[in-house]
Protein backbone atom coordinates (compact mmCIF):
# COMPACT_ATOMS: atom_id res chain seq x y z
CA UNK A 1 0.00 0.00 0.00
CA UNK A 2 1.24 3.45 -0.82
CA UNK A 3 -0.75 5.26 1.84
CA UNK A 4 -3.28 6.81 -0.57
CA UNK A 5 -6.86 6.82 0.57
CA UNK A 6 -9.31 5.03 -1.68
CA UNK A 7 -12.34 6.29 0.22
CA UNK A 8 -14.94 8.08 -1.85
CA UNK A 9 -15.86 11.66 -1.13
CA UNK A 10 -19.05 12.05 0.80
CA UNK A 11 -22.10 13.70 -0.70
CA UNK A 12 -20.83 13.44 -4.26
CA UNK A 13 -22.32 11.25 -6.94
CA UNK A 14 -19.92 9.96 -9.56
CA UNK A 15 -22.64 10.36 -12.20
CA UNK A 16 -26.23 11.42 -12.24
CA UNK A 17 -28.30 11.92 -15.36
CA UNK A 18 -29.62 15.36 -14.41
CA UNK A 19 -26.12 16.75 -13.79
CA UNK A 20 -25.48 16.33 -17.50
CA UNK A 21 -28.24 18.87 -18.20
CA UNK A 22 -26.48 21.47 -16.05
CA UNK A 23 -23.09 20.88 -17.63
CA UNK A 24 -23.87 20.08 -21.24
CA UNK A 25 -27.22 21.72 -22.00
CA UNK A 26 -28.43 20.75 -25.45
CA UNK A 27 -25.92 17.89 -25.66
CA UNK A 28 -27.94 16.04 -23.02
CA UNK A 29 -30.50 15.39 -25.80
CA UNK A 30 -28.17 12.67 -26.98
CA UNK A 31 -28.39 10.99 -23.58
CA UNK A 32 -32.17 11.39 -23.43
CA UNK A 33 -32.85 9.93 -26.86
CA UNK A 34 -30.29 7.18 -26.36
CA UNK A 35 -32.25 5.96 -23.35
CA UNK A 36 -35.76 6.59 -24.70
CA UNK A 37 -36.54 6.73 -28.41
CA UNK A 38 -39.29 8.98 -29.75
CA UNK A 39 -41.69 6.02 -29.94
CA UNK A 40 -40.84 5.10 -26.33
CA UNK A 41 -41.93 8.59 -25.24
CA UNK A 42 -45.19 8.22 -27.19
CA UNK A 43 -45.96 4.83 -25.68
CA UNK A 44 -45.05 5.79 -22.10
CA UNK A 45 -46.93 9.11 -22.18
CA UNK A 46 -50.02 7.36 -23.55
CA UNK A 47 -49.82 4.89 -20.66
CA UNK A 48 -49.18 7.62 -18.07
CA UNK A 49 -52.13 9.63 -19.40
CA UNK A 50 -54.44 6.60 -19.23
CA UNK A 51 -53.35 5.80 -15.70
CA UNK A 52 -53.53 9.42 -14.50
CA UNK A 53 -57.08 9.72 -15.83
CA UNK A 54 -58.05 6.36 -14.29
CA UNK A 55 -56.62 7.07 -10.84
CA UNK A 56 -59.32 8.77 -8.78
CA UNK A 57 -56.87 9.29 -5.91
CA UNK A 58 -54.68 11.71 -7.84
CA UNK A 59 -54.43 15.35 -8.84
CA UNK A 60 -56.81 14.52 -11.71
CA UNK A 61 -60.01 13.84 -9.81
CA UNK A 62 -61.79 16.90 -11.27
CA UNK A 63 -62.83 17.49 -14.86
CA UNK A 64 -60.88 20.70 -15.38
CA UNK A 65 -57.61 19.11 -14.22
CA UNK A 66 -58.19 16.16 -16.57
CA UNK A 67 -58.88 18.54 -19.47
CA UNK A 68 -55.69 20.49 -18.69
CA UNK A 69 -53.70 17.25 -18.55
CA UNK A 70 -55.03 16.06 -21.92
CA UNK A 71 -54.13 19.39 -23.56
CA UNK A 72 -50.73 19.43 -21.83
CA UNK A 73 -49.87 15.91 -23.03
CA UNK A 74 -50.84 16.78 -26.62
CA UNK A 75 -48.44 19.73 -26.58
CA UNK A 76 -45.77 17.76 -24.71
CA UNK A 77 -45.76 15.22 -27.55
CA UNK A 78 -45.09 18.06 -30.00
CA UNK A 79 -42.34 19.45 -27.78
CA UNK A 80 -40.64 16.06 -27.62
CA UNK A 81 -40.81 15.75 -31.41
CA UNK A 82 -39.27 19.21 -31.82
CA UNK A 83 -36.43 18.36 -29.43
CA UNK A 84 -35.97 15.03 -31.22
CA UNK A 85 -35.55 16.86 -34.53
CA UNK A 86 -32.94 19.16 -32.97
CA UNK A 87 -31.19 16.11 -31.60
CA UNK A 88 -31.13 14.43 -35.02
CA UNK A 89 -29.81 17.60 -36.69
CA UNK A 90 -27.00 18.13 -34.18
CA UNK A 91 -23.41 17.26 -35.00
CA UNK A 92 -23.14 15.74 -31.53
CA UNK A 93 -25.92 13.31 -32.45
CA UNK A 94 -24.30 12.36 -35.74
CA UNK A 95 -20.96 11.65 -34.05
CA UNK A 96 -22.58 9.53 -31.34
CA UNK A 97 -25.19 7.69 -33.39
CA UNK A 98 -26.77 4.87 -31.37
CA UNK A 99 -26.99 2.85 -34.59
CA UNK A 100 -23.24 2.53 -34.97
CA UNK A 101 -22.37 -1.13 -34.94
CA UNK A 102 -25.93 -2.21 -35.72
CA UNK A 103 -26.88 -3.88 -38.96
CA UNK A 104 -28.27 -1.70 -41.76
CA UNK A 105 -31.61 -3.45 -41.41
CA UNK A 106 -31.90 -2.54 -37.72
CA UNK A 107 -30.72 1.03 -38.40
CA UNK A 108 -33.41 1.39 -41.10
CA UNK A 109 -36.04 -0.06 -38.76
CA UNK A 110 -35.08 2.47 -36.04
CA UNK A 111 -35.32 5.36 -38.54
CA UNK A 112 -38.76 4.19 -39.72
CA UNK A 113 -40.07 3.83 -36.18
CA UNK A 114 -39.06 7.19 -34.77
CA UNK A 115 -40.71 9.65 -37.14
CA UNK A 116 -42.25 12.92 -35.96
CA UNK A 117 -45.91 13.03 -37.01
CA UNK A 118 -47.50 15.87 -35.02
CA UNK A 119 -45.50 18.88 -36.17
CA UNK A 120 -46.55 20.86 -39.24
CA UNK A 121 -44.10 21.46 -42.10
CA UNK A 122 -42.90 24.78 -40.72
CA UNK A 123 -42.30 23.29 -37.24
CA UNK A 124 -40.41 20.40 -38.86
CA UNK A 125 -38.08 22.91 -40.55
CA UNK A 126 -37.92 25.18 -37.49
CA UNK A 127 -38.47 23.09 -34.34
CA UNK A 128 -37.82 26.18 -32.20
CA UNK A 129 -41.35 27.32 -33.16
CA UNK A 130 -42.91 24.32 -31.39
CA UNK A 131 -40.61 24.84 -28.40
CA UNK A 132 -41.60 28.50 -28.19
CA UNK A 133 -45.32 27.64 -28.47
CA UNK A 134 -45.03 25.12 -25.62
CA UNK A 135 -43.14 27.56 -23.39
CA UNK A 136 -45.61 30.35 -24.15
CA UNK A 137 -48.64 28.15 -23.40
CA UNK A 138 -47.39 26.52 -20.21
CA UNK A 139 -45.44 28.32 -17.47
CA UNK A 140 -42.31 26.41 -16.48
CA UNK A 141 -43.56 25.75 -12.94
CA UNK A 142 -46.84 24.36 -14.26
CA UNK A 143 -45.10 22.00 -16.71
CA UNK A 144 -42.77 20.66 -14.02
CA UNK A 145 -45.63 20.25 -11.53
CA UNK A 146 -47.77 18.49 -14.14
CA UNK A 147 -45.21 15.78 -14.85
CA UNK A 148 -44.65 15.32 -11.11
CA UNK A 149 -48.42 14.95 -10.59
CA UNK A 150 -48.47 12.38 -13.39
CA UNK A 151 -45.64 10.45 -11.75
CA UNK A 152 -47.58 10.51 -8.48
CA UNK A 153 -50.71 9.25 -10.25
CA UNK A 154 -48.77 6.40 -11.85
CA UNK A 155 -47.04 5.41 -8.60
CA UNK A 156 -50.28 5.40 -6.59
CA UNK A 157 -52.38 3.69 -9.28
CA UNK A 158 -53.96 0.44 -8.13
CA UNK A 159 -56.13 -0.43 -11.12
CA UNK A 160 -56.08 -3.32 -13.58
CA UNK A 161 -53.40 -2.02 -15.96
CA UNK A 162 -50.04 -3.62 -15.33
CA UNK A 163 -47.16 -1.18 -15.16
CA UNK A 164 -43.46 -1.76 -14.68
CA UNK A 165 -42.28 0.46 -11.83
CA UNK A 166 -38.56 0.03 -12.49
CA UNK A 167 -38.28 2.88 -15.01
CA UNK A 168 -40.83 5.34 -13.64
CA UNK A 169 -38.36 7.71 -11.99
CA UNK A 170 -35.93 7.42 -14.90
CA UNK A 171 -38.69 8.28 -17.39
CA UNK A 172 -39.78 11.20 -15.19
CA UNK A 173 -36.18 12.47 -15.08
CA UNK A 174 -36.00 12.36 -18.87
CA UNK A 175 -39.27 14.27 -19.21
CA UNK A 176 -38.03 16.79 -16.66
CA UNK A 177 -34.78 17.18 -18.58
CA UNK A 178 -36.60 17.83 -21.87
CA UNK A 179 -38.93 20.36 -20.28
CA UNK A 180 -36.14 22.19 -18.46
CA UNK A 181 -34.02 22.24 -21.60
CA UNK A 182 -36.94 23.63 -23.63
CA UNK A 183 -37.32 26.58 -21.25
CA UNK A 184 -33.55 27.17 -21.24
CA UNK A 185 -33.46 27.16 -25.04
CA UNK A 186 -36.50 29.43 -25.29
CA UNK A 187 -34.97 31.88 -22.81
CA UNK A 188 -31.74 32.04 -24.80
CA UNK A 189 -33.67 32.48 -28.05
CA UNK A 190 -35.73 35.30 -26.52
CA UNK A 191 -32.57 37.08 -25.33
CA UNK A 192 -31.07 36.90 -28.81
CA UNK A 193 -34.21 38.30 -30.45
CA UNK A 194 -34.33 41.38 -28.18
N, C-alpha and C positions, 0 to 999 in steps of 0.2 A: 504494500500500500504506500502511496506517495503522500498521504496526509490530506488529500483534497476531499472535500465534502461532496457526497453525491446526493445529498438531501435536496428535495425540490423546494422552491420558494413557496411560501404560504400565500394563499389568496391570489394566485395567478393560474390561469388556465393556459395550457400549452396551445390550445386551439379551440376556438368557438366560432361557429358559423357567423353569428351576427357581428363579430369583431371585424370580419372581412368587409362588411358594409362600411364601417367607419374608416377603414384604411384604404380601401380600393374603389369605393363608389361604384361607378357603372360596371367595373370589371367583375363585381360580384354576380352580375347576371349570368356569367359563365358557370359559376358554382350553382346558382339556382336552377338553371335549365339543364345542368348535368344531372342533378338529383331528381328533378321532376320535369318531364317533357310537357309540352303544351297540352297534349291530350290527357296527361295525368292531372293537370290542373282542372281541365274541364270535368273529368270524371269525379274527382274528389269534391269540387265545389258543388256539383249536382247532388252528390250524396250528402254533403254538409247542409245544403239548403233543404233537402227533403227531411233530414233528421231535425233540423232547427224548427221547421214548420210543424213537425209531428210531436215535438216535445212540449207538452203543456206546462212544464215546470221550468220554463226558460224565459229569457227576455222577450220572447215572441208570443206571449199569450194574449196579445191584443191585436186586432185587425190592422191598425195603423202601423204597428211595428213590423208585422209580417209584410205589409205592402212596401214599406221602406226597405226591408231586407231583399225582397224580390228585385226591386229596382236597383239596389246597390250591387247585387250579384251580377245582374245583366251588364252593368257598367264595369264591374271588376273584371269580367271576362274580356271585355274590349281592352281594358288597361293591360291585362296580361298579354294579350295578342300584340299590342303596340310595343311592349317591352321585349317580347320575343323577337319581333322584327328588328329592333335595335340590336339585340344580341346577335342575331344572324348576320347583320350587316357589319358588325364590329371586326376589326382586324384581330383583336384578342380572341374572338370566337373562332375565326378561321384558323388561327395558329393552334388552338387547343380543341380541335374538333373531336367530339366524343366518338365519331365514327371511324377515327383512325384505327387501323388494325382489324376492322370488321369487313366482312365480305361486301362486295358491291351490291349484292341482292339485299342484304340487311340494311345497308346505308340507304338504298332506294326506298325500302319499306319505311324507314324512319322519316325520310323526307315526305313521303306520301301521307303519313299519319299525322304529322304535326303542321297542318296548314291553317293559317288564320282564315276565318270565314265570316267574322262579324264586322270587320272594319270595311268602310267604303273605300273606293279607289284612292281618294285623296289622302285618307288616313293611312292607307297602305304605303303610299309614297312618302308621307310625312307623319310618322307615328307620334311625333310630338303634339300633334293636334288632338289625338285621343287622350294623351296624357294630360294635356292642359284642360280638356273638357272634364275629365274625371276630377282633377284637383279643384276646378271651379265649382263643380256640382257638390262635392263632398268635402267639408272641412277635414283637415288632417286628423284631429282628435276624434271626430265621428268615425272615420274609416278605421282607425286603429281600435276603437271601442267595439265597432261592429264585428270585426273578425275575432276579437276576444270573446264577445257574447256568443258568436257561433261556436267557438271552441268549447265554451262552457256548455252550450246546448248539446253538443256531440258527446262530451264527456259524461254528462248527467242523463243521457238518453237511456231509457230502459224498455224500448219497444221491440218489435219483432225483427227489424233489420239487423243483420249481423255486421258489425264494424270491427276492424282491426285497430286496436288502440296503440299499437307500437309506433306508428308514424304520426300520430295526431299533433304532438308538440312540434315535431320537425316540419310538418306541413304548415302549421301555424307560423313558425319562424320564417319560412320561405314566403308566405303571403305578406307577413309583416315587412320583410326585407323589400319586396317589390313595391309595397305601398310607400314605405319610407323613401325609397329611392325615387319614386315618381314625384313626390313632393320636393325632394332635393333638386331634381332635374328641372322641375317647373319653376322653382325659385331662382335657379341660375339663369334659366331662359328669360324670366321676367326682368331680372337685373340687366341682362344684355340688351333687352328691347327698350329700356328706359334711358 
